[in-house]
Amino acid sequence: MLQQEPICALATASGVGAIGVIRVSGEGTFEVVNQIFRGKDLRKVETHTLHFGTIRDGETIVDEVLVAVFKSPKSFTKEDTVEISCHGSDYIIRQILKLLVRAGARLAGPGEFTQRAFLNGQFDLVQAEAVADLIAADSAASHRTALNQLRGGFSKKLTSLREELIHFASMVELELDFGEEDVEFANRDDLKRLIISLQTAISPLIESFDFGNALKEGVPVAIIGAPNVGKSTLLNALLNEEKAIVTAIAGTTRDVIEDVLYINGVKFRIIDTAGIRETEDIVESIGIERSKQTIEKADIVLALFDSQQTLSQIAPLADDAKTIWVQNKTDLGAAFVEVKNDSFVRISAQKKEGIEELKKAITQRVYDEKKTDTVVTNLRHYDHLVKTQQALTDALNGLEMGITGDFLAQDIRVALHHLGEITGQIVNDDLLANIFSKFCIGK
């Protein structure tokens, strides 16, 4: 257990509020807080207890507070920790922090409490990063994903994979110590089966990244179609507000319009695009070009049409793998147009008919993409998983070619290194500084 110098920071959001919580953690925390707190001697109370008292500057009362005491190792950081709940005045908070610094604490850096928790073995690096994701979660889906990672879902899977590989790595390394005796401790067929099994487990994790990143940032959904088929009306119907201007004039929408929609706990970024047609209008042409770029970047495309003619105008741009075909203006008696695609919905955007069915089709498309219960949302994790997979492929190719144990051991070491980098079993100061610099101060 490593107890470092005491640090302090506001743990709640800055700004005026009913209360503010100031966190203090590290060796000598109780002595530091005792200098400014009048109530009980915090060194003598039980852990996980609350105590009422006053914060004082000399004999001057700064505020009446509640102090929570967490004694090592039963705290978030596994260090002695105190949380001071005071009134949420900016002035009061500044005064208390100033008094704590004067008493011997220092102001914490971004994510320093969570970094100490990681260094003290409270959780691994994946779980530490999940803390930031949980704080930033703005939908039920991103919350569930972050909570699963915080509770160790992803870490357990990686640890299991790494332990299996470590066993064979040690056998191969042992062979190198007896190189002159031509012995084989690691059965090559068993190692081959293990590598294939590991790759089978890692592949869905890699494939889940696009889905996981979309959950985190919002799934981009582009509404495309010819002019006047009702794209802006559909955007307004989905959002249930007049977000986009709707007129009978073709080409009203000349730029990309975007807003956020939550469906069944999933965050979607709904994007209305300029109507796609041939035009000599320079401004409209720019809008149409942006529409085509949006189609390429979108995870889901709502291809809106109202007739065979408007369908043929957008058909060449649609990718069936991510397209939901939507026939609009059913309230006007639009003739049924057959589309050879499983994802096909008929609606009236004007009357808001079929909108709920369309929302179900959108969410179903998202969950169809989910390949595994464990979802990768972090680019750093994804990068190391890809490199692990490549190292395993190199090892498998080496086994097929009958390479010597020293080269085989090197490929396995690389795979183990990248798996260890994800969970923090292999870590360096620069990596930690980069990760925790993205946290808010006080966490």
N, C-alpha and C positions, 0 to 999 in steps of 0.2 A: 504494500500500500504506500502510495506516494502522496504526502500532504505538502503542498506548496504554499508560498506566501498567501495571505488572505487577499482576495479580490472582491470588489463590490460593483454592482450595477443595478439600474432599474430593470426589473423583469417584466413589467407590464408596459403597455403602449404609452409612448410619450404624449403629453397633452393633458388638459384638465379633465379629471374624472372623479368619481366618488372615492376611490382608493387608488393607491399606488403600492406596488410590492417591490421592495429593494432586497436583493439577494446578496449575501456575504458568504464566502466559502474559502476554506484553506486552514493551514496550521495557525493557531492563535486567534481564530475567529471569535471565540467566546470572550477572550480577553479584550479584543478590540471593541466588540459591541458593549461589553460591560462598562467601558469608559464613558459611554454616552447614554446608556439605558438605566433608568431608575425603576426597579421593580423587584426582580429576583436575580441572584447570582446565577447566570446561565451555565456556569461550569458545574453546578450542583443539582440541576434539575434533570428529569428523565428525558430521554430522546422522544421525539414525536409528541411534544407537548406545546401548548399555547400559553402565553403569559402577557397579562396586561400591564402597562406601565407608561412612562413618559420618556421621550428623547430630550436630552438637555444639553445646552451649550453653557457649561459652567452651571449656574443656578437658574438660567433662563430656560423656560419650557419652550421647546420648538413644536412638539405635537404629542398627543396621546396616541399610543400605538398598541398593536398586538404583535408579539414576537413568537415565531414558530422555531422550535429547536430540533435539529436533526443531527444526531451524533454519529461520527464515523464508526463503521462503514455503512450505516443505514441511512444514506442520503443519495440524492441524484448523482453527485460527484464522487461519492464514497469518502468525502472529506467532512470535517465538522462544518455544518452549514446553519445559517440563520436567515430567516426571511422576515423582514420588517414590513408589516402592513400599516401604512400611514394614510392620512388624507391625501387626495390626489392633486393637491396644489403644486404647481411647478416650483414655487418658492420653497415649500416645505421639502420637497424631494431634493432640490439642489442643496439645501442646508444640511440635510441628513447625510448626503453623499460627501459633502465637504467635511463634516465632522468625522465620518468614517475614515477618510483619507488622512485627516489630521491625527487620528488615533492609531494609524499604522497600516491600513489597507491601501490598496491601489485600485484604480478604475480598471475594470475588466475589458479585454478586447473582444471583438466579434466572435461569438461562439466559444468563448474560453471555458465556460462552465461545462458545455457538452464535450469539449476537447479533453478536459480533465476527467470526465466520466469515462471516456474511451480509454485514455491512458491508464486509468485505474481498473480497467477490466469490467466496467459496468455493462458494456455491450461492445459489439464489434463496429467496424467502420460503416458497414452497410446500415446498421441500425442507427448509428449516429447521424448519417446523412438523411435517414428517414424522419428524424426529428424535425429538420428544416422543411421537408416535404409535407409533414403533417401540419405544421404551422401555416404553410402556404396553401394547403388544400382548400379549394373553393367549390368542390362538388362532392357528392356522396361517393362517386366512383374513385376519385383521386384520394379521398379520405380513407376508403377501404384499402386501397393499394398501399398507401403510406403506413397505415396501421399494421397491415400484414407484415411489411418489412420491419417495422419497429419491433414487432413481436417475434422477429427472427425467422419468418417463413422462408425468405430468400437465402438467408445465412445458413440455415440448417441444410438446405439442398446443396449449397456449395461446399459446406464442410464435409458432408457425406461423400461427395465426389472426390474431394481432395484427399481424404483419409484412405480411400480405396487406392488412389494413385500412389500415395506415399508408401504403402506397403510394397508395391511392385518396384518402386524406385529404389527402396532400400535393398531389395533383393538383387537388382541390377548393379547397384553400387558395391554390394558385397562380392559380386563376381569379379569386379575390377581389382579387388584386394587379393584375389586368388588367380590373377590372370595367367600365370605360368602353369597352373595346374589344369587348365581347360575344363572348369566346372561350370554348371549352369544351375543357378538357384531360382531364377525366374523363368517359369515355363512360358515359352514364347506363344503357344496357342492360347494359354490362359490370359496372357498380357494382351494379345490381339482382341480377344473377346471383351476384355475390360475396356480397352480403348474405344471399341465400337459402341459399347454400352454407354460410356461417358459422352461420346459424340451424340448419341441418340438423346441423351438427357439435356445436353447443352443446346442443341439445335432449336428446340422450341423456345428456350429462353432468349436466344438471339432473335428469333422471329417475332417474339412478343414485344420487342423494343418499339416498333412503330406504333403498335396498339397502346403500349404503356405511355409513350411520349404524347400521344394524342389525348389520352385520358388526363394527363398532367396539364397540357397546354390548351386543350380544347380540340375536338375533332373538326377539321375544316370541311364544310359542306357547301359546295358551289351550286347555285341555281343558274342553269344556262338555258338558252332558247332563242328563238328568233324574236324580233321586236313585236311588242303588243300581244304576246301569248299569255301574259299575266305573271311575269317573274316578280315584279315589285309587289303586286297584290298578294302573291304567295308568301313573300317575305313578311309582309304586314300581318298576314293570317297566322303564320307560324309564331311570330313574336307577340301577336295580339295587341299591336299598336301601329300607329301610322308612321312607320320609320322611313319609308321611301315614298317619293312623290309618284302618284299614279295619274296618268292622263291618257287620252285616246291618241295622242301624237306619238308616232313611231320614233324611237330613239331618245325618249325622255331621259332614261338612265344612261349617262355617258361615262361614269366612273364606277369603281367597285365600292359597294356599300356593305358594311359588315356589322353584325351585332351578335351577342351571345344568347344562347337558348339552352336551358337545362331540361332534359327529358329523362325521366326515370333515374335521376341522380348522375347522369352523364352530361358533361359540358360540351356543347357544340358551338362552333363559330359559323353562323349562317351568312353566306356571302352572295349578295345579289350582283349580277354582272350585266354589262351592257348587252343589248340585243345583238345577235350575230347575223350580219348581212353584208352584202357588198355596198359600199358607200364611198363617196368622194369627199365627205365632210371630214376635215382633218381632226377635229376634236373627237368626233364619234369614232373615227378609225383608231385613235389612241386607246379609247375605251374598249373597243373590240379586241385589240391586241392584248390588253390587260386581262380581258375575259379569258382568252386562250391560255395565258400564263396561269391564271387562277385554276383552270380546269386541270392543268398538269400537276399543280401542288395539292389539290383537294384530295381527301381520302374518300369522300362520297360526292357523287355528282347527281343532282336532280335535273334530269333532262326533260324540260317542260315543253309541251307542244299542244296544239288544239286541232290540228288537221294533218292529213298526209303530207301536205306541202311543207308545213312548219317542221314536221318530223324529219323530212328529207334534208332540210337545211342544217340540222345539227347532228344527224346520224354519223357523218364522217368524223366528228370530233369526240364522240362518246366512246368510252372504254367500258365494255360490258362488265368487266371485273369490279368496277366501282360505281356503276351507273344504276340509278333507280329511274325508270321511265315513268313520267307523270303526264297523263292527259288531262288538260284543264278545260274549263268552260262547259262542263256537263250540264249545267243549269240552262245553257243556251241551246241544248239539243245537239251538241257536237257529235258527229258520226263516230262510231267506235272504230278506232284504228288499231289493228293487231300489231303487237310487238313481240318478237320471239325472244323473250327474256323472262325469267322467273320473277324479277322485281318490276312489277307494273301496277300502278295505282291510278284510279280515275278520281278526279276531284273537281270541286268548284271552289276556287280560291275566293271568289267574290262572295259566295254564300257560306263559305267556311265548311263546306261539305267534304268529307273524306280526309280532313286534315289529321284527325286522330289515327286513321289507318296509315297515313303517310308517316306520321311520327313513329308508329310501331315498326314500319319498314326500315326507317333510318336507324333506330336502336338495334333492330335485329341484325342489320348489316355490321354494326360495331361488334356485337357479341359473337357473330360468326367468325370474326377475325381473331378472336381470343383462342390461342392454341394451348395455353397452360394456366393452371391456377396461380402460379407465381409469375408476376409480370415485371419486366425490367423497364424502369422509367428513367434511369440515370445513364447519360452518355458515357461516363467513365466506366461504369460496369459493362456496358455494351462493348466498348473498345477492348477491354481485357478478356471478355468472353470470346470475341472474334479471334484474338491472338492465342487464346488457349486452344480453340478449335483448330487453328492452323498448326500449332505445335503438335497436337495429337495426330493430325493428318500426316505431318512429317514423320512422326514416330511410327505410324501405321505403314507408310510407304517404306520406311527403313526396315521394318520387320519383313515386308514382302521381298525386299532386296537382300535380306540376310546381313545387314550391316553389323559391325562389331558393337559390343556392349557400351563402349565409351561414347560413341555417337548417339546410341539409343538413349543413354542416360542423360545426355545433354538436352535432347528434345523433351524428355519427361521433366527435367528441371525447369525448362522454359514454361511448360504448361503449369507446373506447380507454382512457379513464381507469379504468373498472371492471376491464378485463382487466389493466391495469398494477398496480392495487391488489392483485390476487390474487398475482402473482409478486413484487411488491415493486419493480417498476420505477418506480412512483409510491408513495411511502410518507411517513408523518410520524412524529414522535417518539412521539406518544400511542399510535399503533397498535403500534409496536414495543414500547413499554413494556407494553402490555396483553398482547401475544402472549407475550413472553418471561417475563413474571411468572408464567406458568403452568408454566414449566419447573422441574425440580429444580435446586437449587444444585449447582454442579460440572459442569453440562452446558452 
